[in-house]
């Protein structure tokens, strides 16, 4: 029996094949225990890799992030913020040392240059946000008045993702702040975990994943084995998976047996 090349199996795991090619691979896997074992190994490696990437949040753009920080905060003495910023950069520098190939590598140096330029004037007070928990001996730092639910979101990333076990209980994936024209790419995958990937902020809790979309597209992975999954955009239901049935309700741009592409309608 001829076996499927590992590269083709990897493309199958990543949902890169056309529907016809996927069906061909699936027919082969049903009758070939060798290729089936390789497929299971690749699927597990993919799950582990995606999980690890979900823990490594690439640093956001320095310029955009700095503007956002300075916009939201209250004024405090320069040396207090210099200490707080130094601690943040020091922590990031330590993290980057353990992942020299990650997007974090090199970012602390650029951030430090920004800090030196900002705090070079001894007499100037600068508006800067002090992160919660970074109080100094001069007293507790003021915290910006922001919504607690928004503060619980992880920082936006260039490309990040999170997973949520989807076979034990109903799952609700809610997308927020998606601009008109945003592409929502839904893919049915093997395994047991639902996932969301893209430039976004994530908040994960049992049975629910809230995503604040920050980019032009977002990828949502739904396992075929999931019993019940609901996908929403701003409280509008896009699709509902109930067992083997898939109820598609949103504005579909294109669809295949394994993928659905939605486009958020304009104003």
PAFI-325075 format. One line per 5 residues: their letters; for each residue x, y, z of N, C-alpha, C. Coordinates in nm, 3 decimals, always signed. Layout:
REM PAFI-325075
A) X/Y/Z/X/Y/Z/X/Y/Z ~ ... .
END
This chain:
REM PAFI-325075
XXXXX) +0.084/-0.120/+0.000/+0.000/+0.000/+0.000/+0.087/+0.124/+0.000 ~ +0.053/+0.218/-0.087/+0.124/+0.346/-0.087/+0.075/+0.433/+0.028 ~ +0.169/+0.501/+0.092/+0.135/+0.585/+0.207/+0.137/+0.733/+0.167 ~ +0.059/+0.811/+0.239/+0.051/+0.955/+0.213/+0.176/+1.023/+0.268 ~ +0.242/+1.109/+0.190/+0.359/+1.181/+0.242/+0.323/+1.263/+0.366 .
XXXXX) +0.422/+1.275/+0.454/+0.398/+1.348/+0.579/+0.358/+1.493/+0.554 ~ +0.417/+1.553/+0.450/+0.382/+1.692/+0.419/+0.235/+1.708/+0.383 ~ +0.182/+1.611/+0.312/+0.040/+1.618/+0.275/-0.049/+1.597/+0.398 ~ -0.006/+1.507/+0.487/-0.080/+1.488/+0.612/-0.079/+1.615/+0.696 ~ +0.037/+1.683/+0.696/+0.046/+1.809/+0.771/-0.050/+1.913/+0.713 .
XXXXX) -0.058/+1.918/+0.579/-0.151/+2.011/+0.515/-0.296/+1.975/+0.549 ~ -0.323/+1.845/+0.561/-0.458/+1.801/+0.601/-0.490/+1.846/+0.743 ~ -0.393/+1.829/+0.833/-0.412/+1.870/+0.973/-0.436/+2.020/+0.983 ~ -0.366/+2.098/+0.900/-0.378/+2.244/+0.905/-0.496/+2.297/+0.824 ~ -0.576/+2.204/+0.765/-0.695/+2.243/+0.686/-0.658/+2.327/+0.565 .
XXXXX) -0.545/+2.292/+0.501/-0.501/+2.364/+0.382/-0.548/+2.299/+0.252 ~ -0.598/+2.176/+0.258/-0.636/+2.103/+0.138/-0.775/+2.144/+0.091 ~ -0.799/+2.120/-0.036/-0.933/+2.145/-0.090/-1.028/+2.037/-0.038 ~ -1.159/+2.059/-0.048/-1.254/+1.956/-0.003/-1.232/+1.821/-0.070 ~ -1.202/+1.821/-0.200/-1.179/+1.694/-0.269/-1.055/+1.624/-0.216 .
XXXXX) -0.949/+1.702/-0.194/-0.825/+1.643/-0.141/-0.845/+1.591/+0.001 ~ -0.924/+1.663/+0.081/-0.950/+1.616/+0.218/-1.025/+1.483/+0.216 ~ -1.124/+1.471/+0.129/-1.199/+1.345/+0.121/-1.108/+1.231/+0.078 ~ -1.017/+1.258/-0.013/-0.924/+1.154/-0.058/-0.834/+1.109/+0.057 ~ -0.783/+1.205/+0.135/-0.699/+1.171/+0.250/-0.779/+1.094/+0.354 .
XXXXX) -0.902/+1.136/+0.381/-0.984/+1.070/+0.482/-1.015/+0.926/+0.443 ~ -1.041/+0.903/+0.315/-1.065/+0.765/+0.270/-0.942/+0.678/+0.292 ~ -0.824/+0.735/+0.264/-0.701/+0.659/+0.284/-0.677/+0.630/+0.432 ~ -0.701/+0.728/+0.518/-0.677/+0.710/+0.661/-0.766/+0.603/+0.721 ~ -0.887/+0.588/+0.667/-0.979/+0.486/+0.718/-0.924/+0.345/+0.700 .
XXXXX) -0.843/+0.324/+0.596/-0.793/+0.191/+0.570/-0.645/+0.171/+0.591 ~ -0.574/+0.272/+0.641/-0.429/+0.262/+0.658/-0.391/+0.299/+0.801 ~ -0.364/+0.200/+0.886/-0.328/+0.230/+1.025/-0.196/+0.305/+1.037 ~ -0.104/+0.284/+0.943/+0.026/+0.353/+0.950/+0.007/+0.503/+0.931 ~ -0.062/+0.542/+0.826/-0.086/+0.684/+0.801/-0.176/+0.745/+0.908 .
XXXXX) -0.269/+0.664/+0.958/-0.356/+0.713/+1.064/-0.277/+0.746/+1.189 ~ -0.176/+0.664/+1.221/-0.092/+0.691/+1.338/-0.010/+0.818/+1.318 ~ +0.044/+0.835/+1.196/+0.121/+0.957/+1.168/+0.031/+1.079/+1.177 ~ -0.091/+1.066/+1.125/-0.186/+1.178/+1.132/-0.216/+1.216/+1.276 ~ -0.238/+1.117/+1.362/-0.267/+1.146/+1.502/-0.149/+1.215/+1.570 .
XXXXX) -0.028/+1.172/+1.535/+0.091/+1.234/+1.594/+0.103/+1.380/+1.549 ~ +0.079/+1.406/+1.420/+0.088/+1.544/+1.369/-0.021/+1.632/+1.431 ~ -0.141/+1.576/+1.448/-0.249/+1.654/+1.509/-0.216/+1.690/+1.653 ~ -0.154/+1.595/+1.726/-0.116/+1.623/+1.865/-0.005/+1.727/+1.872 ~ +0.094/+1.716/+1.782/+0.201/+1.816/+1.779/+0.146/+1.954/+1.746 .
XXXXX) +0.050/+1.960/+1.655/-0.011/+2.088/+1.621/-0.084/+2.147/+1.742 ~ -0.154/+2.061/+1.815/-0.227/+2.109/+1.933/-0.130/+2.164/+2.036 ~ -0.019/+2.093/+2.059/+0.080/+2.139/+2.156/+0.145/+2.269/+2.111 ~ +0.176/+2.278/+1.981/+0.240/+2.400/+1.930/+0.147/+2.520/+1.940 ~ +0.019/+2.501/+1.905/-0.076/+2.611/+1.914/-0.095/+2.653/+2.060 .
XXXXX) -0.097/+2.554/+2.150/-0.109/+2.587/+2.291/+0.008/+2.669/+2.341 ~ +0.129/+2.631/+2.296/+0.247/+2.707/+2.336/+0.244/+2.848/+2.280 ~ +0.200/+2.863/+2.155/+0.193/+2.996/+2.095/+0.089/+3.083/+2.165 ~ -0.016/+3.017/+2.218/-0.114/+3.093/+2.293/-0.058/+3.151/+2.421 ~ +0.050/+3.088/+2.474/+0.113/+3.139/+2.595/+0.216/+3.246/+2.564 .
XXXXX) +0.272/+3.244/+2.444/+0.372/+3.344/+2.405/+0.302/+3.456/+2.330 ~ +0.280/+3.564/+2.396/+0.209/+3.675/+2.333/+0.310/+3.771/+2.274 ~ +0.322/+3.778/+2.142/+0.419/+3.869/+2.082/+0.393/+4.013/+2.126 ~ +0.501/+4.088/+2.138/+0.488/+4.228/+2.182/+0.415/+4.310/+2.077 ~ +0.325/+4.398/+2.120/+0.257/+4.485/+2.024/+0.351/+4.589/+1.967 .
XXXXX) +0.306/+4.656/+1.864/+0.385/+4.763/+1.804/+0.416/+4.868/+1.910 ~ +0.545/+4.904/+1.923/+0.587/+4.994/+2.030/+0.520/+5.129/+2.018 ~ +0.518/+5.187/+1.897/+0.463/+5.321/+1.880/+0.314/+5.323/+1.916 ~ +0.237/+5.229/+1.860/+0.093/+5.228/+1.884/+0.062/+5.202/+2.030 ~ +0.138/+5.109/+2.091/+0.113/+5.076/+2.231/+0.146/+5.193/+2.322 .
XXXXX) +0.256/+5.263/+2.291/+0.294/+5.376/+2.376/+0.189/+5.486/+2.370 ~ +0.134/+5.513/+2.252/+0.030/+5.614/+2.240/-0.093/+5.575/+2.321 ~ -0.127/+5.445/+2.317/-0.243/+5.399/+2.393/-0.220/+5.413/+2.542 ~ -0.097/+5.383/+2.587/-0.065/+5.395/+2.729/-0.077/+5.539/+2.775 ~ -0.012/+5.629/+2.702/-0.010/+5.770/+2.744/-0.146/+5.836/+2.732 .
XXXXX) -0.233/+5.780/+2.649/-0.366/+5.840/+2.632/-0.455/+5.818/+2.753 ~ -0.442/+5.703/+2.820/-0.540/+5.663/+2.919/-0.505/+5.696/+3.063 ~ -0.398/+5.762/+3.090/-0.346/+5.760/+3.226/-0.344/+5.895/+3.293 ~ -0.313/+5.892/+3.421/-0.307/+6.013/+3.501/-0.161/+6.048/+3.529 ~ -0.136/+6.176/+3.555/+0.000/+6.225/+3.574/+0.055/+6.183/+3.710 .
XXXXX) +0.181/+6.142/+3.711/+0.249/+6.109/+3.836/+0.396/+6.145/+3.823 ~ +0.466/+6.152/+3.936/+0.606/+6.193/+3.935/+0.688/+6.107/+3.840 ~ +0.785/+6.171/+3.771/+0.867/+6.105/+3.671/+0.940/+5.984/+3.725 ~ +1.001/+5.996/+3.842/+1.085/+5.886/+3.890/+1.000/+5.764/+3.925 ~ +0.877/+5.786/+3.969/+0.790/+5.672/+4.000/+0.763/+5.590/+3.875 .
XXXXX) +0.734/+5.659/+3.765/+0.704/+5.587/+3.642/+0.829/+5.528/+3.579 ~ +0.942/+5.596/+3.598/+1.067/+5.540/+3.547/+1.094/+5.406/+3.613 ~ +1.069/+5.397/+3.745/+1.090/+5.271/+3.816/+0.994/+5.165/+3.765 ~ +0.866/+5.202/+3.749/+0.768/+5.105/+3.701/+0.802/+5.056/+3.562 ~ +0.837/+5.150/+3.473/+0.872/+5.111/+3.336/+0.996/+5.024/+3.334 .
XXXXX) +1.094/+5.055/+3.421/+1.216/+4.976/+3.426/+1.185/+4.832/+3.466 ~ +1.093/+4.816/+3.561/+1.056/+4.681/+3.603/+0.991/+4.605/+3.488 ~ +0.903/+4.672/+3.414/+0.837/+4.605/+3.301/+0.939/+4.561/+3.198 ~ +1.028/+4.653/+3.159/+1.129/+4.620/+3.058/+1.221/+4.510/+3.109 ~ +1.255/+4.514/+3.237/+1.341/+4.409/+3.293/+1.275/+4.273/+3.285 .
XXXXX) +1.145/+4.267/+3.315/+1.074/+4.140/+3.306/+1.069/+4.089/+3.163 ~ +1.042/+4.180/+3.068/+1.038/+4.139/+2.928/+1.175/+4.095/+2.878 ~ +1.279/+4.163/+2.925/+1.414/+4.125/+2.884/+1.447/+3.985/+2.933 ~ +1.405/+3.953/+3.057/+1.427/+3.819/+3.111/+1.353/+3.715/+3.029 ~ +1.226/+3.748/+2.994/+1.147/+3.654/+2.915/+1.208/+3.632/+2.778 .
XXXXX) +1.257/+3.739/+2.716/+1.313/+3.725/+2.581/+1.441/+3.643/+2.581 ~ +1.513/+3.642/+2.692/+1.636/+3.564/+2.699/+1.608/+3.415/+2.687 ~ +1.488/+3.373/+2.728/+1.453/+3.232/+2.721/+1.388/+3.197/+2.587 ~ +1.359/+3.294/+2.505/+1.299/+3.269/+2.374/+1.362/+3.360/+2.272 ~ +1.488/+3.336/+2.235/+1.559/+3.428/+2.147/+1.500/+3.441/+2.009 .
XXXXX) +1.417/+3.345/+1.967/+1.358/+3.352/+1.833/+1.216/+3.407/+1.837 ~ +1.166/+3.439/+1.954/+1.029/+3.487/+1.965/+1.021/+3.634/+1.928 ~ +0.896/+3.683/+1.898/+0.881/+3.827/+1.868/+0.916/+3.917/+1.984 ~ +0.927/+3.864/+2.105/+0.967/+3.946/+2.219/+1.113/+3.987/+2.210 ~ +1.193/+3.907/+2.139/+1.337/+3.931/+2.138/+1.368/+4.065/+2.071 .
XXXXX) +1.439/+4.149/+2.139/+1.474/+4.280/+2.084/+1.378/+4.390/+2.120 ~ +1.254/+4.354/+2.159/+1.158/+4.457/+2.194/+1.197/+4.533/+2.319 ~ +1.251/+4.470/+2.427/+1.288/+4.547/+2.546/+1.386/+4.660/+2.516 ~ +1.480/+4.636/+2.423/+1.576/+4.741/+2.391/+1.509/+4.862/+2.329 ~ +1.414/+4.837/+2.238/+1.343/+4.949/+2.176/+1.256/+5.020/+2.278 .
XXXXX) +1.195/+4.944/+2.367/+1.112/+5.006/+2.471/+1.196/+5.091/+2.563 ~ +1.318/+5.042/+2.597/+1.404/+5.119/+2.687/+1.444/+5.252/+2.623 ~ +1.471/+5.250/+2.491/+1.504/+5.375/+2.423/+1.389/+5.475/+2.436 ~ +1.266/+5.426/+2.426/+1.151/+5.514/+2.441/+1.145/+5.572/+2.583 ~ +1.175/+5.488/+2.680/+1.168/+5.533/+2.820/+1.274/+5.638/+2.848 .
XXXXX) +1.396/+5.615/+2.800/+1.504/+5.712/+2.823/+1.468/+5.846/+2.761 ~ +1.412/+5.842/+2.639/+1.375/+5.967/+2.572/+1.262/+6.038/+2.646 ~ +1.169/+5.960/+2.700/+1.054/+6.019/+2.766/+1.088/+6.079/+2.901 ~ +1.175/+6.011/+2.976/+1.204/+6.054/+3.112/+1.336/+6.132/+3.123 ~ +1.389/+6.180/+3.010/+1.516/+6.252/+3.014/+1.507/+6.386/+3.085 .
XXXXX) +1.390/+6.448/+3.088/+1.374/+6.578/+3.152/+1.339/+6.559/+3.299 ~ +1.428/+6.599/+3.389/+1.410/+6.576/+3.532/+1.290/+6.652/+3.588 ~ +1.252/+6.766/+3.529/+1.149/+6.851/+3.588/+1.012/+6.827/+3.529 ~ +1.000/+6.737/+3.435/+0.874/+6.723/+3.363/+0.791/+6.610/+3.420 ~ +0.663/+6.632/+3.439/+0.569/+6.527/+3.474/+0.509/+6.473/+3.345 .
XXXXX) +0.504/+6.341/+3.333/+0.459/+6.280/+3.210/+0.340/+6.191/+3.240 ~ +0.231/+6.196/+3.158/+0.119/+6.105/+3.180/+0.156/+5.964/+3.140 ~ +0.152/+5.873/+3.234/+0.189/+5.734/+3.210/+0.102/+5.646/+3.296 ~ +0.062/+5.533/+3.242/-0.019/+5.440/+3.319/+0.071/+5.353/+3.405 ~ +0.040/+5.345/+3.534/+0.112/+5.256/+3.625/+0.034/+5.127/+3.633 .
XXXXX) +0.100/+5.017/+3.604/+0.033/+4.888/+3.601/-0.009/+4.848/+3.742 ~ -0.127/+4.784/+3.758/-0.171/+4.740/+3.890/-0.066/+4.652/+3.958 ~ -0.042/+4.677/+4.087/+0.053/+4.597/+4.163/+0.192/+4.654/+4.163 ~ +0.217/+4.767/+4.092/+0.352/+4.822/+4.082/+0.363/+4.949/+4.165 ~ +0.314/+4.947/+4.290/+0.324/+5.061/+4.380/+0.468/+5.075/+4.430 .
XXXXX) +0.507/+5.195/+4.466/+0.642/+5.220/+4.515/+0.634/+5.281/+4.654 ~ +0.752/+5.313/+4.712/+0.754/+5.366/+4.847/+0.689/+5.502/+4.859 ~ +0.667/+5.572/+4.748/+0.605/+5.704/+4.754/+0.454/+5.697/+4.768 ~ +0.399/+5.578/+4.772/+0.254/+5.562/+4.789/+0.196/+5.482/+4.676 ~ +0.074/+5.436/+4.691/+0.012/+5.356/+4.585/-0.009/+5.439/+4.460 .
XXXXX) +0.012/+5.377/+4.346/+0.000/+5.447/+4.219/-0.146/+5.458/+4.180 ~ -0.185/+5.571/+4.122/-0.325/+5.582/+4.077/-0.350/+5.489/+3.961 ~ -0.470/+5.431/+3.956/-0.505/+5.340/+3.849/-0.606/+5.409/+3.758 ~ -0.592/+5.390/+3.630/-0.686/+5.452/+3.537/-0.826/+5.398/+3.559 ~ -0.925/+5.484/+3.538/-1.062/+5.441/+3.556/-1.108/+5.374/+3.429 .
XXXXX) -1.090/+5.243/+3.424/-1.129/+5.167/+3.306/-1.223/+5.057/+3.350 ~ -1.298/+5.008/+3.255/-1.389/+4.899/+3.283/-1.313/+4.775/+3.324 ~ -1.355/+4.709/+3.434/-1.281/+4.594/+3.485/-1.282/+4.479/+3.387 ~ -1.393/+4.462/+3.315/-1.397/+4.352/+3.219/-1.297/+4.374/+3.107 ~ -1.279/+4.501/+3.065/-1.180/+4.530/+2.961/-1.040/+4.510/+3.015 .
XXXXX) -1.018/+4.544/+3.142/-0.885/+4.527/+3.201/-0.848/+4.381/+3.212 ~ -0.949/+4.293/+3.220/-0.920/+4.151/+3.233/-0.875/+4.089/+3.103 ~ -0.891/+4.162/+2.991/-0.850/+4.109/+2.862/-0.699/+4.110/+2.850 ~ -0.646/+4.008/+2.783/-0.504/+4.004/+2.758/-0.468/+4.110/+2.655 ~ -0.343/+4.155/+2.657/-0.299/+4.260/+2.565/-0.312/+4.215/+2.421 .
XXXXX) -0.344/+4.306/+2.327/-0.356/+4.269/+2.187/-0.222/+4.226/+2.132 ~ -0.223/+4.132/+2.038/-0.100/+4.078/+1.985/-0.102/+4.083/+1.834 ~ +0.018/+4.075/+1.775/+0.026/+4.072/+1.630/-0.041/+3.946/+1.576 ~ -0.025/+3.836/+1.640/-0.088/+3.710/+1.602/-0.083/+3.617/+1.722 ~ -0.195/+3.601/+1.787/-0.201/+3.518/+1.905/-0.321/+3.427/+1.895 .
XXXXX) -0.336/+3.339/+1.992/-0.449/+3.249/+1.990/-0.471/+3.184/+2.125 ~ -0.593/+3.137/+2.146/-0.627/+3.065/+2.268/-0.711/+2.944/+2.232 ~ -0.706/+2.843/+2.322/-0.783/+2.721/+2.304/-0.882/+2.707/+2.418 ~ -0.989/+2.633/+2.391/-1.089/+2.604/+2.492/-1.144/+2.464/+2.466 ~ -1.138/+2.377/+2.567/-1.190/+2.242/+2.553/-1.338/+2.248/+2.516 .
XXXXX) -1.375/+2.177/+2.409/-1.509/+2.196/+2.352/-1.595/+2.071/+2.352 ~ -1.551/+1.963/+2.415/-1.629/+1.839/+2.409/-1.705/+1.809/+2.538 ~ -1.671/+1.878/+2.648/-1.733/+1.843/+2.775/-1.857/+1.924/+2.809 ~ -1.871/+2.043/+2.752/-1.983/+2.130/+2.786/-2.011/+2.223/+2.669 ~ -2.128/+2.287/+2.668/-2.157/+2.384/+2.561/-2.056/+2.498/+2.563 .
XXXXX) -2.017/+2.543/+2.444/-1.916/+2.649/+2.431/-1.979/+2.769/+2.361 ~ -1.948/+2.887/+2.413/-1.995/+3.011/+2.352/-1.874/+3.097/+2.318 ~ -1.857/+3.128/+2.189/-1.747/+3.213/+2.143/-1.808/+3.344/+2.096 ~ -1.775/+3.452/+2.164/-1.833/+3.583/+2.133/-1.724/+3.677/+2.082 ~ -1.744/+3.730/+1.961/-1.651/+3.825/+1.901/-1.706/+3.967/+1.919 .
XXXXX) -1.619/+4.057/+1.964/-1.659/+4.195/+1.990/-1.572/+4.291/+1.909 ~ -1.624/+4.409/+1.885/-1.550/+4.520/+1.822/-1.503/+4.488/+1.681 ~ -1.568/+4.396/+1.613/-1.531/+4.364/+1.475/-1.583/+4.473/+1.381 ~ -1.494/+4.535/+1.307/-1.532/+4.643/+1.217/-1.599/+4.589/+1.091 ~ -1.679/+4.670/+1.022/-1.737/+4.626/+0.895/-1.627/+4.582/+0.798 .
XXXXX) -1.652/+4.469/+0.732/-1.553/+4.414/+0.640/-1.459/+4.314/+0.703 ~ -1.464/+4.299/+0.836/-1.378/+4.201/+0.903/-1.414/+4.060/+0.856 ~ -1.311/+3.982/+0.823/-1.332/+3.845/+0.778/-1.324/+3.749/+0.897 ~ -1.425/+3.666/+0.911/-1.428/+3.563/+1.016/-1.419/+3.428/+0.946 ~ -1.306/+3.362/+0.963/-1.277/+3.237/+0.893/-1.300/+3.121/+0.989 .
XXXXX) -1.407/+3.046/+0.970/-1.441/+2.934/+1.057/-1.396/+2.804/+0.989 ~ -1.320/+2.723/+1.062/-1.268/+2.597/+1.008/-1.306/+2.483/+1.102 ~ -1.359/+2.376/+1.046/-1.386/+2.255/+1.124/-1.259/+2.172/+1.127 ~ -1.216/+2.134/+1.247/-1.087/+2.067/+1.264/-1.104/+1.938/+1.344 ~ -0.999/+1.856/+1.341/-0.994/+1.738/+1.426/-0.957/+1.781/+1.568 .
XXXXX) -0.968/+1.688/+1.661/-0.931/+1.719/+1.799/-1.051/+1.753/+1.884 ~ -1.026/+1.809/+2.002/-1.132/+1.837/+2.099/-1.136/+1.982/+2.145 ~ -1.048/+2.067/+2.091/-1.038/+2.204/+2.140/-1.082/+2.306/+2.035 ~ -1.167/+2.398/+2.077/-1.199/+2.513/+1.993/-1.090/+2.617/+2.010 ~ -1.064/+2.695/+1.906/-0.957/+2.794/+1.913/-0.992/+2.918/+1.833 .
XXXXX) -0.935/+3.030/+1.876/-0.950/+3.157/+1.804/-0.812/+3.217/+1.788 ~ -0.779/+3.263/+1.665/-0.645/+3.312/+1.635/-0.654/+3.441/+1.555 ~ -0.565/+3.534/+1.586/-0.559/+3.660/+1.513/-0.512/+3.772/+1.603 ~ -0.514/+3.892/+1.550/-0.479/+4.009/+1.630/-0.601/+4.048/+1.711 ~ -0.598/+4.018/+1.841/-0.716/+4.035/+1.924/-0.678/+4.032/+2.071 .
XXXXX) -0.776/+4.067/+2.155/-0.764/+4.047/+2.299/-0.858/+3.933/+2.338 ~ -0.814/+3.852/+2.433/-0.890/+3.733/+2.468/-0.924/+3.733/+2.617 ~ -1.043/+3.684/+2.648/-1.078/+3.657/+2.786/-1.143/+3.520/+2.791 ~ -1.084/+3.431/+2.868/-1.123/+3.291/+2.871/-1.185/+3.259/+3.006 ~ -1.303/+3.197/+3.004/-1.365/+3.148/+3.125/-1.437/+3.019/+3.091 .
XXXXX) -1.473/+2.938/+3.192/-1.534/+2.808/+3.164/-1.656/+2.821/+3.072 ~ -1.650/+2.751/+2.961/-1.762/+2.749/+2.868/-1.777/+2.870/+2.779 ~ -1.688/+2.968/+2.792/-1.704/+3.090/+2.712/-1.569/+3.152/+2.679 ~ -1.559/+3.204/+2.558/-1.439/+3.274/+2.512/-1.483/+3.406/+2.450 ~ -1.440/+3.518/+2.512/-1.471/+3.651/+2.459/-1.348/+3.705/+2.388 .
XXXXX) -1.368/+3.755/+2.267/-1.258/+3.801/+2.183/-1.288/+3.943/+2.136 ~ -1.198/+4.035/+2.165/-1.208/+4.171/+2.114/-1.118/+4.182/+1.991 ~ -1.178/+4.186/+1.874/-1.105/+4.179/+1.747/-1.029/+4.308/+1.723 ~ -0.900/+4.296/+1.686/-0.817/+4.413/+1.660/-0.762/+4.416/+1.517 ~ -0.787/+4.312/+1.439/-0.733/+4.306/+1.304/-0.843/+4.297/+1.199 .
XXXXX) -0.801/+4.278/+1.074/-0.895/+4.271/+0.963/-0.954/+4.133/+0.945 ~ -0.898/+4.033/+1.015/-0.950/+3.897/+1.003/-0.927/+3.822/+1.133 ~ -1.005/+3.720/+1.153/-0.993/+3.635/+1.271/-1.025/+3.492/+1.229 ~ -0.954/+3.396/+1.285/-0.974/+3.255/+1.250/-1.034/+3.182/+1.371 ~ -1.143/+3.111/+1.348/-1.210/+3.035/+1.454/-1.208/+2.888/+1.416 .
XXXXX) -1.153/+2.805/+1.504/-1.148/+2.661/+1.480/-1.249/+2.592/+1.571 ~ -1.334/+2.510/+1.511/-1.436/+2.436/+1.585/-1.414/+2.287/+1.560 ~ -1.393/+2.208/+1.664/-1.371/+2.064/+1.644/-1.499/+1.994/+1.598 ~ -1.484/+1.901/+1.507/-1.599/+1.826/+1.460/-1.665/+1.747/+1.573 ~ -1.586/+1.712/+1.675/-1.638/+1.632/+1.785/-1.711/+1.716/+1.889 .
XXXXX) -1.710/+1.846/+1.876/-1.778/+1.932/+1.973/-1.928/+1.907/+1.968 ~ -1.989/+1.897/+2.085/-2.132/+1.870/+2.092/-2.215/+1.996/+2.067 ~ -2.175/+2.106/+2.130/-2.255/+2.228/+2.114/-2.165/+2.350/+2.120 ~ -2.161/+2.426/+2.010/-2.081/+2.548/+2.002/-2.166/+2.658/+1.940 ~ -2.160/+2.775/+2.000/-2.232/+2.891/+1.948/-2.132/+3.002/+1.920 .
XXXXX) -2.134/+3.057/+1.798/-2.045/+3.165/+1.758/-2.127/+3.291/+1.733 ~ -2.088/+3.400/+1.800/-2.162/+3.525/+1.788/-2.069/+3.641/+1.753 ~ -2.126/+3.743/+1.689/-2.058/+3.871/+1.667/-2.151/+3.980/+1.720 ~ -2.106/+4.049/+1.824/-2.188/+4.154/+1.886/-2.330/+4.103/+1.915 ~ -2.337/+3.986/+1.978/-2.464/+3.924/+2.020/-2.548/+3.872/+1.904 .
XXXXX) -2.500/+3.883/+1.782/-2.571/+3.825/+1.668/-2.512/+3.688/+1.638 ~ -2.596/+3.586/+1.637/-2.550/+3.449/+1.619/-2.508/+3.427/+1.473 ~ -2.383/+3.382/+1.454/-2.335/+3.348/+1.320/-2.364/+3.203/+1.287 ~ -2.333/+3.114/+1.382/-2.360/+2.972/+1.359/-2.377/+2.901/+1.492 ~ -2.447/+2.788/+1.485/-2.466/+2.702/+1.602/-2.436/+2.559/+1.559 .
XXXXX) -2.345/+2.494/+1.631/-2.316/+2.352/+1.607/-2.381/+2.272/+1.719 ~ -2.470/+2.182/+1.682/-2.540/+2.098/+1.780/-2.524/+1.953/+1.736 ~ -2.430/+1.884/+1.799/-2.399/+1.749/+1.755/-2.338/+1.750/+1.617 ~ -2.401/+1.679/+1.525/-2.349/+1.675/+1.388/-2.412/+1.782/+1.298 ~ -2.513/+1.852/+1.347/-2.579/+1.954/+1.265/-2.509/+2.089/+1.282 .
XXXXX) -2.509/+2.167/+1.175/-2.446/+2.298/+1.175/-2.545/+2.399/+1.118 ~ -2.594/+2.487/+1.204/-2.692/+2.588/+1.164/-2.618/+2.719/+1.138 ~ -2.606/+2.756/+1.011/-2.534/+2.877/+0.971/-2.634/+2.989/+0.950 ~ -2.615/+3.100/+1.023/-2.712/+3.209/+1.019/-2.652/+3.342/+0.973 ~ -2.522/+3.357/+0.981/-2.458/+3.486/+0.955/-2.439/+3.515/+0.807 .
XXXXX) -2.382/+3.631/+0.776/-2.356/+3.672/+0.637/-2.239/+3.594/+0.578 ~ -2.268/+3.489/+0.503/-2.166/+3.400/+0.448/-2.109/+3.459/+0.320 ~ -1.975/+3.466/+0.314/-1.908/+3.510/+0.192/-1.874/+3.391/+0.103 ~ -1.832/+3.280/+0.165/-1.805/+3.157/+0.091/-1.815/+3.041/+0.188 ~ -1.834/+2.922/+0.131/-1.854/+2.805/+0.217/-1.811/+2.678/+0.145 .
XXXXX) -1.751/+2.587/+0.221/-1.718/+2.453/+0.173/-1.755/+2.356/+0.286 ~ -1.744/+2.225/+0.264/-1.779/+2.131/+0.371/-1.698/+2.149/+0.498 ~ -1.579/+2.207/+0.489/-1.491/+2.216/+0.605/-1.464/+2.360/+0.649 ~ -1.503/+2.458/+0.570/-1.472/+2.597/+0.602/-1.591/+2.688/+0.567 ~ -1.606/+2.791/+0.649/-1.707/+2.894/+0.622/-1.640/+3.030/+0.643 .
XXXXX) -1.658/+3.119/+0.549/-1.600/+3.253/+0.560/-1.713/+3.355/+0.569 ~ -1.716/+3.426/+0.683/-1.814/+3.532/+0.704/-1.749/+3.668/+0.682 ~ -1.827/+3.766/+0.642/-1.782/+3.905/+0.635/-1.877/+3.990/+0.717 ~ -1.822/+4.064/+0.813/-1.905/+4.153/+0.893/-1.961/+4.262/+0.803 ~ -2.092/+4.278/+0.798/-2.151/+4.376/+0.705/-2.112/+4.519/+0.741 .
XX) -2.108/+4.605/+0.640/-2.073/+4.745/+0.663/-2.187/+4.824/+0.721 ~ -2.143/+4.939/+0.794/-2.232/+5.032/+0.861/-2.374/+5.016/+0.824 .
END
